[in-house]
Amino acid sequence: MNANIIRRASSLLVLGLGLVSMVACSGGGGGSSFAPPAATVDVNGTWAVTLFVDTQDCGGQVEEQDDQVDMIQDGTNVQIIPQNGDPIDGTIAGNVITLSTERVETDPDTGLSVRVKEQYRLEVNSDSNTFTGTGSQSLEIEGLFDCTAPVNLSGQRL
């Protein structure tokens, strides 16, 4: 496989932030309904975020990516607006933020379709000033390449 595709794939894994799919559940009949737990932390503000993406099993290396994001919280809904990317919508229950996304991009060098899937779980400390998290980023290039990389990330309120 072309080294540029792998390098670009690794970059997509690290930089990839896109539209998030949210799933909400509501009960029927009997007047009962499911509501997520209320948020116990306030994440509104600007954050410095560091991601470590381990693409070694994908032919890459451990890559570090630093970014600055704005977090906007409205009840149990959270929107993350990265400095270098598209806004991401997610949910917060207690002190845990859950994010997931899937998108398809075209590699400008090869014209191949690249499917990127991401999942993250962030745990915000009780002081609402730091978080740590884990996740995964999966990459598939038109059936030629399919790999999932673990992600560790942390954030500090600025």
Stockholm file with secondary structure:
# STOCKHOLM 1.0

chainA/1-158         MNANIIRRASSLLVLGLGLVSMVACSGGGGGSSFAPPAATVDVNGTWAVTLFVDTQDCGGQVEEQDDQVDMIQDGTNVQIIPQNGDPIDGTIAGNVITLSTERVETDPDTGLSVRVKEQYRLEVNSDSNTFTGTGSQSLEIEGLFDCTAPVNLSGQRL
#=GR chainA/1-158 SS CCHHHHHHHHHHHHHCCCCBCCCCCCCCSTTCCCCCCCBSSCCCEEEEEEEEEECGGGTSCEEEEEEEEEEEEETTEEEEEETTSCCEEEEEEBTEEEEEEEEEEECTTTCCEEEEEEEEEEEECTTSSEEEEEEEEEEEETTTEEEEEEEEEEEEEC
#=GC SS_cons         CCHHHHHHHHHHHHHCCCCBCCCCCCCCSTTCCCCCCCBSSCCCEEEEEEEEEECGGGTSCEEEEEEEEEEEEETTEEEEEETTSCCEEEEEEBTEEEEEEEEEEECTTTCCEEEEEEEEEEEECTTSSEEEEEEEEEEEETTTEEEEEEEEEEEEEC
//
